[in-house]
Amino acid sequence: MVADQKGKSDISFAGTFASSAFAACFAEICTIPLDTAKVRLQLQKKALGGDAAALPKYRGLLGTVGTIAREESLAALWKGVIPGLHRQCLFGGLRIGMYEPVKNFYVGKDHVGDVPLTKKILAALTTGALGITVANPTDLVKVRLQAEGRLPPGVPRRYSGALNAYSTIARQEGVKALWTGIGPNIARNAIINAAELASYDQVKQTILKIPGFTDNVVTHLFSGLGAGFFAVCIGSPVDVVKSRMMGDSAYKSTLDCFIKTLKNDGPMAFYKGFIPNFGRLGSWNVIMFLTLEQ
């Protein structure tokens, strides 16, 4: 990632793709327990009628992590890590690998100086949408596996693993079902990708103009935290809709999911799991960008 346009990168697309995919996978392994907690909180629906049995099972980031570990084992926190790595190889590699070439395309080959923020956002929206269109099946399987732990004891699990989930979904629901939730997923990942990459680029560019700051680990750390914060603030509503559509087949469409969530759970439901989401995306961006920059 560069913060200015002083020179074109001499790293090939294949090299950038590979290094981006590796960095994204490393960040995924480190932070997926937080993602599992986030998905469980997002899928948890509001209790009805004051019934004690219907009180929320998961409460907060640490409470959710503790409940999952206690009831399902520590390994359950890494449920979905295999499709998560599939996702990062495809989506992480494509969205980051294509970012610089697409950004250079939008500003033109003769551009000199800092790239306008609007061009950075446009480039990140483009690569996020293209990347997740390819990687949507991996996202679907990841959410399905993470949601499995919500099933009552004794109820047979639908999938024995990631590869079984891909084949079972395609066989029972049709190949098209692997792209369930593609609408909110494109919206979510295009928006979050724009928030992450454009804000990282912009924050880094701003920090480097402050006397005493150089292109080092400290700058990358602050830039990664800023990218994670903006991504969660902007992308949380579409992230909730995406998780609910992928984890529950009761919704007919993106709009149906949005309306039912708003009606049944209230507007704050769209920021359900905000803290674990920031914990996840903040730490994910720090780890990923630190790994990539090094």
Phi, psi and omega in degrees: 000135177242154182258356178213186185241037184290337179195151179284146179292140178263009177273134181291163177300319180299318179294317179294319178301312183296315181292324178293317179297318179297313181298318180294320179294320178297316178295324180298313181299319183289329191245001185297332174302324178290325178292321177298317177297319179298314181297317180298318179293321180291326181279343181288126183262160184295137178293143182246142170071011178069013180293124182300326181292341183260007179297150182305132180282324183251133181226108177073170184297302183293323179296319180292315177300316180295318180296315180297314181296321183288317186272331187237354182094159180299326182299332181296335179292340179256016178293132183094003183293327181295306175295334176297320177289322174303315182298314184291325177300317181279300186291312181299316180295317183288313186293324180274320180298325181272349188300308182296313178300319180292319178297317178296325178295318182289326181273341181094148186292340182264006183293139178232140178100190182294141177281131179301146181302323180299323179290323177296316180296316181297318179296317181290324174300317181296309183290327177295317180293316180294317182296316184283336175300321177286321190265003185306317179303324180292324178293317180300311181295321178300312180295319180299317181291322178293330181279345184304325183294347179284345182292140180299153178303140179092343179279125182301139176285145183285329187230141179268349180175183184297309182297322177295324179294316178303310184290322180295315179297314181297321183285315186274328186245351182097151181301324181301331182295339178294344177254025173301137179076016184298325180300298179294334179290319175296314179300313183298311186283329175294316181293311181294322178297319177296317180295320182287301187290315181293318180290321177300312179300314184289316180297317179297317179300319180292315181298320183293345177273351178277128180305134178098342180266138177232174181282077184228189185299321181298315178298317179295324179296309180296320180295320179294319177296318178297319179297316180295319181295311180296323180297318181289315181301318185275323190262354186301315181302314180288334177293319178296314180299317179299313181296319181291320179294321181283330183268348184218119183279006183286344183269135184276330184200175178300314181295319179299317179296317180298313183294315181295321178295316179296317182290316186274327187243350179088165184297331182289346177299334181286350174243022176294134181076022183300314183295311176295331178294318177290320176303319180290304186288325178298307180292324179299313181294320178299311181296314183295312183288324176298316179295316182294317183291329180286000000 
